[in-house]
Each structure stands twice: as structure tokens, then as C-alpha cells.
């Protein structure tokens, strides 16, 4: 009897060795960089938010690499992440266009937002701002509508691409107000704003982070905001609803998703880190400066938001006859 514990010792040591090997695997994996793929060009809203949360995303000692992959309304980036290994090394900065609009926009979309992704963390809600060049004689939403109606075929607006948040937001406004406007899509928000500043297009209705520096510099003029209430950073700019279109609301939202099948423990860890980051004074100050509202959610709540938004924007895509490139 006294020798039985000794007889079992090799088996016990072997079991401990196997356990150590299992535990060391995730530990080694955490040292690999996380690839956070952004579906639009640098300088746009998605890029700004990705860089804000990236420092909080990785485990201690783990780096996060931002990889911008624009094209097809974010579908190229989303498809890339959908097909990635579900090992926590690849994430997507998803947004309303990529996750909720594209299923209606692209008849042969290579991914399904509800089946091919694991919701990780909602990041922020971004009000859209309707702006024109500061040199324009358009000073109100009513002026814009009147100008577009008076010169059909001559009034154009820019967006970050077909099916982008700016595109569908402006189309929502067109449907409510009943005016014509030509859509000029760009490969990202930054080049769209650049051409607006240059006078190549007349307006855009996009997320405030990419517009705020130009508004503060007096290069753009804000006419209205898409949110249900006025923004603290633009207190004198009315909501679209205030200008006679009751109930109009078309904010953007952004959040992280991972490939479907990513272990729940990894999703939970990412969610905890991102939510703590969003609650930090540093990020709150940064996002507030950009006009963004941090909005932490559980993975489950974020998944419900995505599911609810898909049918909502399907109506806009159909009514506005929105088509991809």
C-alpha cells in the first residue's frame, strides 16, 4: 500500500505535463499580434474608432495591427475575416453598412452577418452630419432641398462607397424629403470629404469624426444631424427631425466581430477588455472629442442589434434602389 502513490507518480507527472502543454498553447498564441481589419481607408470613422480601442484589445504584451482593406462597401474585409481561422488572431471593425446593409445591397454576398461572425463588442454610436462646403450659399437643410429640386441632375453628394452609411443615410433623407440628388461613391470617407472640400460635390451626410476637424477649421458648414437630439460638440446644429421630418434617425454604429466559431472564452475576454477601455477616461475623452458616443454591450446584445438592423435598412435599400458598383 505505501508504494502505490509512488507507482502512480509517473502517470500523475505525465498528466501534469499534458495539462501544462495545453495551457501553454493559448499563452503562446496570445503573444502573436492581433490583426484588426478595418473595411475602409485610413482617416475615416471606422479607422479612427479602431485605433481608439486597439490599445485595450490585446492581452498584456500582445500587439494589435490595424489593417485597412477597403472595397465593396466593406464586403472585401468582412469576407476576409469570415474565412479566417477562429483563433482570436483576426477581428473586424464591423459597422452598420458591412453588417446590416450589405445583405440587401449585394445579391451574392459571400458572407452572412448572422452565421459567419461571432459578435464581440459594440464600440460606439456615431451621429451623421449633413455638411456642405463652407463657401456654398446653402445654409440650411431647406436650402439644400430647394437647390436639389430646382436643379435636378446637377446636385450631387459624396459617400464612402455604395451601401456605405453615408450613402444610405442620404438616401433616407431623399426619400423623406422627396428631392433628387446624384450619388458619387468614393473608396472611403476621407477621399469623399477631400472632394467636398475641393468643391467637386455639393454635400455629404457622414459620421462626425471625419468631419469635425474641417467644421472646426471653418471649411465645412453643418446643416443638420441624424441623431434624435442635438450634439454637444455642435449645439447650434438642428436635428433633421427638428427641421420637419419627425422621427428621422440614422446614426451609424460600429463594433468588433470575430469569425464564427471563435471560442466563447476569447470572445468574453475581448469584450471585457474593450468595455473597460470604453469606460476609461482616456477613451471617453477621445471619443467625445470626435463626437462619438461609447456604447458598451455584451456580445449577445450586440448580436441582437445586428439582427434588428438588417430588416430596417433593407427597406431603405429597396425604396432607394441602392445598387453596388
Buried (B, 14 or more C-beta within 10 A) or exposed (E): EEEEEEEEEEEEEEEEEEEEEEEEEBEEBBEEEBBBBBBBBBBBBBBBBBBBBBBBBBBEEBEBEBEBBBBBBBBBBBBBBBEBEBBBBBBBBBBBBBBBBBBBBBEEBBBEBBEBBBBBBBBBBBBBBBBBBBEBEBEEBBBBBEBBBEEEEEBBBBBBBBBBBBBBBBBBBBEBBEBEBEBBBBBBBBBBBBBBBEEEBBBBBBBBBBBBEBBEEEBBBBBBBBBEEBBEBBEEBBBBBBBEBEEBBBBBBBBBBBBBEBBEEBBEBBBEBBBEBBEBEEBBEBBEEBBBBBBBBBBEEBBEBBBEBBEEBBEBBEEBEBEBE
